[in-house]
Amino acid sequence: MVGAYTYYLRAAKYILLLFAAAKLYFLLVNMASFEDVLSFPEIWWNGIRLDLSILGYVMVLPLLLGLLALVFPRFSAIFSLVYWWLIWLFITIVVAVDPYFFNYWGQKTNLGFTQFLGKENAGLDSIETSTYVIALSFIVLAAYWFYRYGQHLLVHKVAHTWPSTLLLLVCSIGLIRGSIDKVPINVSSAYFSSNNLYNNTAVNAVWNFLATEVERDKHAALVFFEDDEEVIALLTDTIPKNDYADLVVVNDSTNIILIVLESFSAKAVGFLSGPTYGATPKLDELMSQGVSFKNAYASSFRSDKGLLAITTGIPSGARQTLTNFPAELAAVPNIFQLFKANYKTSFYYGGNLEFANIKVLFKDADKVKSQWSFNSMNRNAWGVHDEVVFDEFANDFLAEQQPQFKMIFSLSSHEPFDVPNFNAKKEPYLNSIAYTDSCLGVMIDKLKTSPKWKNTVVIITADHGTIRPDNAPIYDAINFKIPLLMLGGAVQSSAMINEIVSQADIPATIAWFLGDTTSFAQHPIIKPSNRAFYSYHDGITMVSPNCTQYFDLGQKNYLFPACNPPIEKAYYQRANKSFF
């Protein structure tokens, strides 16, 4: 008989060894050169938290059985044997096929293979015999080890006591969550490299499998139209009536800065909505100096969805959290991939990049700075305050000699709106907006004094709007309206553009600056399409000049009589189907 702590550590040792072997196996199957093997320690280290999370899940039931054994010892022993066999075989099967899922289809293990089981599909026949042999050999060897040794080590008489077992249950829950921070662990926690193979090796195959399959139904592509031609007809783009390309002049060394402001609703921007809630005197001033957009809309109501649209052009998918699918995201263009080797790219954020998997959106940047990159105690519950991050961002920009693309995402205007020594507004949300606005002003004034300013274009926008401060209905377009402007020495004159644009048009805009007109389907904001799609939790909306219509996915009906053809349905179906 062994003690509960010894038993837990023993189980942890063998499960973590299995996952380490699985990572090495994955890397060996998919590696391009021997140098990949030399990267294994770093890969293993970046994936260990997901391994520990699965360990936490696996150990919950044995611990509960340990408590049950105090009352029903015989039943508990039989159940424990069955449980460990099932768990070991499940883990072994998933990790055995995982390298080949990636090798064949560029994604981690999931139940997508079932689409190849129909009589008309020849998918399974296309898999090489050696794949079956190697994967089955891995399973057989792991099962044989468990039969000879594992079951005797893991299915063991344990001296459980209530205090020790409850403490270990708490430990398991901590491992499952993977963090004592506000943000629980997710797939992106293992992403550390621009090399997609290394990231996928680091990601625990079992964790990814379970996360993908639990989310699958929620993320299934919605079908409104059976005929693709109907979708195409509805989405046939007309040539934009107005072209504002002459307002911005760039060259092959123009610096591009993208500033994304947390929760900056147009309601709080006096330049756009008047003084009732206005809290942005510096942004108002900047919008009068540059090229500003009167009718810009966010893609959704959350940061992860807004950042997805801003970096990839992918529209938000209502309830869907598309950053939970890094394999699919790896296959779509990202603004950080647009820049040639002469550019230095970077992303700055004072918070935790594992929030909602947003880390995956910035893996291609040359440099990423997040919460623990800043040596400052000037923090709130979410991370380092904007005045610190903005100052370091500006200093790094001024110090770099090469052309740059730099992106920054502010933090301080996130709930709970806790900002340091700043009391410009009584309402907490508006006060936090005013604080970040002041930080923005200091940074822009600093950049303007540099010779670099002459050859720089700055794009300023928001990740999303809010229902604050007037608590409009969630679907209302006013909640999604955001500021959007361009300024800098590359901007030739000030202008107010009235056409409708979307934050999802920003990647196409940056690509256009670089002479790339094919990577993104949207029109650049300087050639506005005059419509914008957005989604809320259970609905999708298209804003156009003469009409805004809201389709509710739960009710499967329009909230108000439709005033346009169902463009929002076609747009959402095409984007959703394309992504999945």
N, C-alpha and C positions, 0 to 999 in steps of 0.2 A: 504494500500500500504506500502511495506517495502523497505528499501534501498538495494542496490545491495550487499553490504558487509554482511548485516544481512542475506540476502537470501542465499548467498554462505556458510556462517557458519552454517546456519540451514540445508542445504542440506548435508554438510559435516558431521554434527552430526549424522543424521539418516543413512547415507550410512555407516559410520564407525561403528556405533552400529550394523548394520546388519552384517557387516563382522566380528565383534567381536563375535556376537552370532553364526555365521557360524563356526568360529574356535572352540568355545566351543562345539558345536553340533558335529563337526568332531571328536574332542578328545573323547567325551563321547561314540560315536559309536565304536571307535577303541581302547579305552584304555585297558591296561592289568591289571591295579591296580589303587587304589585311589590316589596313589602318582603321577600319571600322571596329575590329575586335579590340584595338587599343583604346577605343573610346568606351568600352564596356563599363569600367568603374563609374564614370560620370553618368552614363545611362542608368545604371542600377541605382545610383544614389538619388537621381531625380525622380525615379519611379517608386522609391521605397514607401512613401506615404500612402499611395494607393494599395500597395501590398499589405501594409499594416491595417488599412481600412477593411480589406477583405478578411484579414485575420480576425478583426473585431467582430464582423458579421458571423464568421464561422464559429467563433467560440461562445456566442450567446446561448445557443441551445444546449451544448454540453454543460455549461454552468447551471442552467436552469434544471437540467437533468440531475446534476449533482445535488441540488436542493431537494428534488423529488426523491432521490435515492435515500435521503434521510428518513423517508416515510415508506417508500416502495422500492427497496433495493433491487429485487429481481427484475421487475419490469424495466427499471431504468437501465440496467446492464444490457438487456436485449435491444432496447431502443437505441442505445448508444452505439452498439455494433453496427446496426443497420444504417444509422445516420452517418457514421464515419465512412462506411463503404460508399454510400451515395455521394457524399461530399467529395471524397477523394477521386472517384470516377468522373464526377461532373467537372471538377477543376482540371483533371488530366485531359479529358476530351476537348475542353475549350482551348487549353494552351497547346494541345497537339496540333490542332487544325489552324490555329491563329496565324502562324507564319505564312501559310499557304493561302489563306484568305487575302492577306496583304500582297503576297506575291502574284496572285492571279487577278484580284479585283481592286487592289489598292486601298483596302479597308480592313478594319479589325473584324474578328469573328462575330457573326450575327446569324439570325435565322433566314437571311436572304437566300441561302442556298435552296430553300424549299421551292423557289420559282423554277428550279432546274429539274424538278422531279416529275413533271408532266411528260406524257408520251411524246409530245411534239418537241421537247427540248433535248438537246444533245449536250448540255453543259457538263454533266458529270463525265460523259465520254471523252470530253476534251482534256480532262485532267490526266497528267502523266501517271503511269503505273508507279514510278518511283515515289511520287507524292503519297499515294496510298500506303506504300510499304514503309516509308519513313514515319508517317503520322501514326500508323498502327503499331509500329515498333515502339515508338515513344509511349503509347498507351499501355501496351503489353508490359514493357519494362517497369513503368510506374505502378501498374496493378500488381505485378509480381513482387515488387519491393514491399508494397503495402501488405500483401498476403503473408510474406515471410517475416516481416519486421514491424511494419507500420501499425497494423491493427493491435499488436501486442503492446506497442508503445503509447498508442493514443486511446485505445479502449482498455482502460486500466482502472483498478480499484483506487479511488481517490478519497483521501480523508477530508471531505468537504466539511466546512463549518459555516454557519450563517454569516459571521463577519467577513471571513476570507472570501467567500463566494460573492457576496454583495459588493465587496471592494473590487473584485475582478470584473464583475458586471459593469461597474462604473468605468473601469479601465477600458473595457471593450467598447462601450458607448463613445468614450473619448477617441479611441482609434477609428471607429466608424466615421465620426464627424471630421476627424483629421485636423482639427483646429480649435483653439479656444477663442478665436476671433469671431466676428459676426458672420463671416463667410465660411460655410462648410466646404469640405474638400470636393473637387470635381475633376473631370478628365484633364482640364487644362493645367492642373497642378504639376503634371509630369512634362509639360511642354517647356523645353529650355533651349532648343536649337532651331536654326533655319533648315536643318537637315530633317526632312520628314521621316526618314527611316529611323533616326535616333529617337524622335518623339514617339513614334508608334511602338518602338521597342520598349521604351520606358513605361508606357501606359499598361497597367495591369489588364490582361485580356479578360479576366473574369469580371472585373469591375466594369469595364467598358461594355461587355456583353449584357450584363444585367441592366445597366443604365440605358442602353440602346433599346432593349426589348421592353422595358417598362414604359418608355416614352413612345414606343412605335405607333400605337393607335392614335395617340394625340397628335402625332406628326404626319399621319398619312396624308398624301396629296388629296385635296378635295377636288371633286369633279363636278362642275356645273354644266359643262357642255360635252357631249359625246363626240361631236364633230370638231376636229382641230381647225378645220377651215373657218368655222364660225368664230373661233377664238382669234384667228389671224385677221379675219375681216374686221372684228371689233377693235383690234389693236393696231391696225394699219396707221402708222404715224403720218401725219401731214408735215410738210416742211414748215418749220417755225417762221412766223411772219416777220419777226424782228431779229436782227443780228447785232449784238453789242461787242463783237470781238475787237473792234478798234479801241475799246476803252482800256484794254490791258495789252501791253507789249512785253513779251518775254523773249529770252534767248536761251542758249544751251547751258548757261551757268546761273540762271535766275534762282535765287533762294525762294523756296515756298514754305510758308508757315501756316499750319492749320490749327486754329484754337477752337476747342469745343468746350462750351460752358455748361456746367451741370444745372439742369432744370431751369434754364433761362427762358421762361415763357415770354412771348411777345406782349402779354398783358403787363409785364413789369418793365417794359421798355418804353419810355415816354415818347421816343421818336416814332414808334409804331402805333401806340395805343393811347397816347395822351397822358396827362398828369395824374389821373385818378389813382393808379397804382405805380406810377413811374418811380423807379429806384436805380436808374442807370445813367447818371449824368455823363460819365465818361464815354460809355457806349453810344449815347445819343450824339455826342460831339463827333465821335469817329464815323458814325453813320452819315452825318452831314458832310464829311470830308471825302468819303470814298464812294464806291459803287454799292448801293444798298438795295435790298430787295424787299418790297412792301408785302409780298404774299408768298412767304417761304413756309414750308410745313415739314414737321418731323415725320418720320416713318411710323413711330409708335409712341408709347408712353413710358418706356423703360430704357435705361442706359445701354444695356447689352444690345437691344434691338436698334437703338439709334446709332451706336458705334458700328454695328454690323453694316447698316446702310451707308454710313459715311466712309467706311474703308473698303467695301466691296460692291456697293450699289445694290445689294440684295434687299428687297423690301421686307418689312416685318410680316410675320405670319400669325397674327392674332395670338392664340394661346401658345403657339410654338416658340420654343427657344432654340433657334438654329445654331447657336454657338455650342450646343451640346453635341454637335456632329462635326468634330474637327476633320474627319476624313473627307466629308463632302466639301467642307470649306477649303481644304487644301487644293481642291481641283478648280477653284474659281479665282479669277484675278483679284489682286489686292493692291491697293495704292502703293504699298512699300515695294512691290515687285516691279513697279514701272521705271524706277530710276537706275540709270547706268552707273558703272563703277566709279565715275568721277564725283558722284554725289555721296554725301554722308546722310543716312537716314536715322531718325530717332523718335522715340515716343516717351513722354513724361506723364506720370500720374502719381499723385501723393497717396493713393490708396492701395488696396489689395487687388492685384490683377487676376486673382482666381475668382473674383466675384462674377458669377454667372458665366464662367468660362471665357471672359473677354481676353484673357491672355493669348488665346489662339489667334486673335486678330492682329497681333503685333509681333509675331514670331519672326517675320521677315525683316524687321527693322535692324539696322546695324547696332543700335544701342537702345536699351529699354531701361528706364529708371522708374521704380515704383516705391512703395511705402518705405522699405528699409534701406533704400539708396540715399535717403536724405538724413543727414546728421542733425536732427532738430527735434526738440521736445515740444515744439509748437504744433500740437495735434488735437484732433477731436476723436470721437469713437471710430471714425472711418479712416483716418490717416493724417498725413501732414497737411497743414493749412496752405492755402493758395499763395500767400505772400512769400513763403519759403520756396515753393516749387517754381513759381513764376520767376523769381529772382535768379535761381540757379539755371533755369531754362534760358533766360536772356543772356546770362554770363557765358554759358556754353556756346550759344549761338555766336556771340561776338568773338569768342576765342578761336573758333574753327576757321581754318583757311580755305577749305574746299567748299564748293556749292552744297547747299543743304536742303533737305526736306525734313522739317521738324514738326511734330504734332504734340499738342499738350491737351490734356483733359483735366478741367478743374474739379474741385472736390467740395469746397467749404459750403456751397449752397445746397448740399444734400441734407435730408433729415438727419439729425434733429436740429439743423440750422444753428449749430453751436459755433460761433465765430469769436476770435480773440479781441477783446477790448475795442469793440466797435458797436456803436449804438446810434446809427443814423435813422433807423425806422423802428417804430414800436412793434409792428407785426414781424414775428421771427423769420418767416420766409423772405419777406421783402428786405429785411435787414441783412440777411445772408447774401442776397442778390447784390445789395449795395456794397457789401464788403468785397465780394469778388470783383465787382465792377471797379472798385478803387484799386485793387491789385492789378487788374488788367490795364488800367490807366498808367500806373507806374511803369509796368513792363513796356508798353507801347512807347511811352515817352523816352524810355531808355534806348529802345531800338532805333527810334527816329534820329538820335544823335550820332549814330554810327554811319560811316561811309557805305556800309552794306545796304542800308535802307534804299538807296537809289536803285539797286537791282534786286528788290525783294517784293513779293506779293504775299499779303497776309489775308487769309480767309478766316473769318470769325463767324461761328454759328453756335447752336446748342445741341445737346444730345436729344432732348425732348422738351415738350411743354408740360404743364400741369393743370389740374383742375383749380389750383389756388390762383389768386386769393378769393375768387368769386364763386367757386364751387359750381361751375357750369356742368351740365350733364356730361358723363364720361365720353360720349360719342361726339360731342360738339366740336366742330372744326376749330373753334377759338382755343381749345385746350392743346391743339397740335401746332398752332402757329408759333414760329420761332424767329429770332433775328438771323439775318444772313447778310454779310457784307464783305467786300474786298477793298483793301487799301494797300498803301506802300508806294515806293518809287516807281514800280512797274505799272501802276494804275495812272492813266494819262489825265483823267478828269473825273470829277464827282458826277454822280447820276443816281436817280431813283428809278428802279425798274419795277413796273407794276405787274408784269406777267407772273403767273403762278409757277413756282419751282419747288423742288423737293430736296431735302438733304441727301437723298439717294442719287442726286445728279452731281454731287461733289466729286466722286471718283472720275466720272467722265470729264469733268472740268479740268482736273489735274492732269489727266491723260492728254487732253487737248493742248494744254500748255506745253507738253512734251512732244507734241506732234503725233500722238497716238489717237486715232479716231475709231479704232475697232475693238479695243479691249472691253468696253462697257457699252451696253445697249442704250443707255439713256442719252439725252441731249445735255451738253454742258449748260451751266446756268447762264452763260453769256449768249446762248442760243436757246432760250427757254421754250419748253414744250407746252407751257400754259396749262398744265394739269399736275396733280400730285395725289399719290395713293398713300393712305395710312390705314393702320388697323388698331383696334382696341381689343380688350380681352376676348370679346365674343362677336366682333363685327369688323367689317371692312368698308372703306370709304374712298370715293374718288372726288377730289375737288377740281372743278373746272370753272371757267369764267361765268357761265350762266346757270350753274347748278352744282349743288353738293348733295350726293345721295348716300344713305347709310343702309347697308345690308347687314342684318343681324343673323349670325351663323346659327345661334341657338333656335331662334324663332323661324329661321329659313324664310325670312320675308323682309321687305323694306320697312324701316321705322316710319317713313313718310312715303307718300306716293312717288314712284320713280319719275325723274324728270329727264333722264338721259337713257340711252341704251346701257345694258349691264356691263359697262367697261371695267368696273372694279372687280367683277367676278372673273372676267377673262384675264385681266392683269394678274390677279391672285393665282388663278389656276395655272397659267403659264409659268409664273415664277416658282410656285410650289412644286409643280411637276418637274421642272428643270433641275431644281435643287436636289430632289430626292430620287 
